[in-house]
Amino acid sequence: MQRVACYCRVSTDEQVKFGFSIEAQKDALKKYCKTNNLKYDFYIDEGISASSMKRPALQKMLSKIDIYDMILFTKLDRLSRNVLDANTINKLLLDNNCTMKAIDEDDVDTSTADGTFIFNLKVSLAQREIGKTSERIKFVFKNKRERGEVTSGTTKYGYKIKDKHFVIDKLEQENIIKFYKYFIEVAGDTLLSFNYYKDNFPNKSFDAYKKMLTNTDYIGIYKRYRKNEYLKDYIPRLMDDELFYSVQNMLKKKRRIVKNNKEAPITLFDGIFKCNKCGSAMSRRLSYRGDKVYVSYRCWKTEKLSKEINQLYQCNNKKNICENKVETYLLNNIKFEIDKYIVTNTITAQAPPLEIDTSKINSLHKKLEKLKDLYLDDLIDKDSYKRDFQKYSSELEKLEKEKSNENRPKTKDFSKLKQILNSDFESMYKTLSQAEKRKFWVSIIDNIYYEDGKIARIEFR
């Protein structure tokens, strides 16, 4: 009496859409085995797709394949829809003198040459159908995103889903904005801001804290999950650009919290200093003498590293500069430096915008829509679609960029710097705490370039 392994599988989607069931497969296989006097064992994968071999029952069956003469299943797509996986299974069976047969498909029987040919042909067609279905699903989702529709049921903090679109949750929006403002208030102090976050938000992890501080959704730029793709006009903005980018600037220039198990002081210029010779960031150095902490900066490429690294990154800008000397210089010369910066960076008024033929833009939009319809209706293949889509999209992007005038330099806004020129800056500065002083410098200075013990130049925000 031959011994066979009966394999049954159904995915969750198939159960819902088509009413496929494990019981129906088992009944058919039992009847076949009894009619043909076969001794059988069942292996069942329920709620699992056939596009992968990562199926518990399948793996268990294949691990015992040497004890069976044949594998039985109702239809080939119960076993596999992947050409590579199906042939891997078939090779393993052949190596163990085992064959396979689909009892509801007379032409799938690897004990014959014709059956083996049909087996390979049907698996190839099944995989092609999976690929086409996947492409169509991706296309449908892309169209939904273009219409601003949410493609999953996952909510985001700050938003609710209403009529398949993201809408702002006013209470959560207010909470996020308060958090951003607090982060600026404490000059980007990680310890203080993370404690504030844990006290005011449901997800207490540090990763969630960092993600919230950099989430471009809040300025209306949606980042697709695990993809480097950003969508505009898909999700409503929660805050203005000034608040968001003020936090991003502080994140780039944030200070370290702990050194040698001691809480590091709030330093004024950490993250702002750059080497004028090599362009690298200046590293902060702390010296503890009794209760006092002395802060200085030095180009990190001058540090004593391994010989190999030192040869690659050597920089001779080796002089340290003390933080208190930098602060004194800025207090005495800030208005002069601002005035010099405004004069040297004033940009002439923009030329009149180019006249763009909007009819050509409209024509390209129509071509893209028509191309999409042709592909969805299976009238053109994938390669043709990709080629033409890239061509029309590139032309459209170029024309829209010219129309919006984005490729022209913008006149910089010096209003904030001019306010400092016209204010009693020195008196105001004396009243600030250390955190407030850092916040002030970070808010107006982008980079301070240092060389051979002197400040070479200052770039303002």
Secondary structure, 3 states (H helix, E strand, C coil): CCEEEEEEEECHHHHHHHCCCHHHHHHHHHHHHHHCCCEEEEEEEECCCCCCCCCHHHHHHHHCHHHCCEEEECCHHHHCCCHHHHHHHHHHHHHCCCEEEECCCCCCECCCHHHHHHHHHHHHHHHHHHHHHHHHHHHHHHHHHHCCCCCCCCCCCCEEEECCEEEECHHHHHHHHHHHHHHHHCCCCHHHHHHHHHHHCCCCCHHHHHHHHHCHHHHCEEECCCCCCEEECCCCCCCCHHHHHHHHHHHHCCCCCEECCEECCCCCCCCCEEECCCCCEEEEEEEEECCEEEEEEEEHHHCCCCHHHHHHHCCCCCCCEEHHHHHHHHHHHHHHHHHHHHHHHCCCCCCCCCCCCHHHHHHHHHHHHHHHHHHHCCCCCHHHHHHHHHHHHHHHHHHHHHHHCCCCCCCCCCHHHHHHHCCCHHHHHHCCCHHHHHHHHHHHEEEEEEECCEEEEEEEC
